[in-house]
Amino acid sequence: MKNRITQFTLLFLLFSALSFAQDKHIFQKNGVAINGYDPVAYFTENKPVEGQEAYSWVWNDAKWLFSSSANLDTFKANPEKYAPQYDGYCAYGVSENHTSPTDPNAWTIVEGKLYLNYSKKVKELWSKDIPTRIQKANEYWPTLNKPN
């Protein structure tokens, strides 16, 4: 009996370790990236625009929604150009060496890249020194993005 409990415990620990050893993926809520907002619209309309289920596409294990078929096609042609930096996690948080969820209304485009933040208040902190924040986030991201 004791041997079976030990075997069960070892199997449980093995499966637990494997489940936590996955790469972090795109930040998503209910399986949808950017809370359902269209990543291309930030660039083309200079504002957050909600996407529609009719224009969806799965990329990097997340469902992305778009406001039009044109934006969907644009994203498909070059998703890395339009997807938010740090896989959609809060850019300020990454610059502080941790990951946080994001608000699609707290955003910035810098040198052609989309950055999202936890909230508009956090975006204000981010905006005080964006170049330093990006530099720090770029240093921390490779470690934060590795398996646990």
Secondary structure, DSSP 8 states (H G I E B T S, - for coil): -HHHHHHHHHHHHHHHHHHHTS-----EETTEEGGGB-HHHHHHTSS--B-EEEEEEEETTEEEEESSHHHHHHHHH-HHHHS-GGGGS-HHHHHTTS----EEEEEEEETTEEEEESSHHHHHHHHTTHHHHHHHHHHHHHHHTS--
